[in-house]
Amino acid sequence: MGQKINPLGFRLGTTQNNYSLWFAHPKDYSKGLEEDKKIRYFIKNYVKKKISKNVKNNMIVLSSLSGIACIEIKKRIDLIQVRIYIGFQKVFKENSIKELQINLQKKINSVNIKLNIATTLISKPYGNPLIIAQYIAGQLKHRVPFRKAMQKAIERTKKANIKGIRVQISGRLGGKDIARVEWIRKGRIPLQTIRAKVDYCSYPVQTIYGILGIKIWIFIDKKEVISH
């Protein structure tokens, strides 16, 4: 029987880095972890609210595309640095970053700790699994057939110069009574090779038939091993 493991956790320390970088004593570790969760949830929720206000009739595809690839948190004694990696420039403006910083400072109740939020634009947004999953979620919400949505997502990754992609959707696909799993793959995905840079995400989407689960694996590159 096959044993499954998260591809990101499997590669920590080789091709994958942590998204939270800080040190805490064992008794304070849970508080720091909860604080990270609050920060990430608040930022994602803030962006969703902003997008829902700005959605127009000609932006059907982008209506559920938040454009946030990942949120990196670095903590010091008196400073919390939050770096948001975004796929599209329209997600954040200068005024919205300042507003987000003020609101987030109040939320985490950090009086003596300074909060700094910065954004970094990804050069190839459709090479990121979370943005691809958000794109598919938007398609499924607007009742696009799931196979067509998967094919469209794979077509969008062509410009990203990736070596392989696997898209998997599970749940009541097409409104069927029995849940099933459907997947499509292009290229190769070496999951058991640790030095292979494989990016992964799982993303739930609420449809009229229930919750569907989207999983994306993207094989980016292979780390060369130097022989001595």
Secondary structure, DSSP 8 states (H G I E B T S, - for coil): ------HHHHTBTTTB--SEE----GGGHHHHHHHHHHHHHHHHHHHHHHHHHH--TT-SGGGG---EEEEEEEE-SSEEEEEEEES-GGG--HHHHHHHHHHHHHHHT-SSSEEEEEEEE-S-GGGSHHHHHHHHHHHHHTT--HHHHHHHHHHHTGGGT-SEEEEEEEESGGG-SS-EEEEEEEE---TT-TTEEEEEEEEEEEETTEEEEEEEEEEEEE------
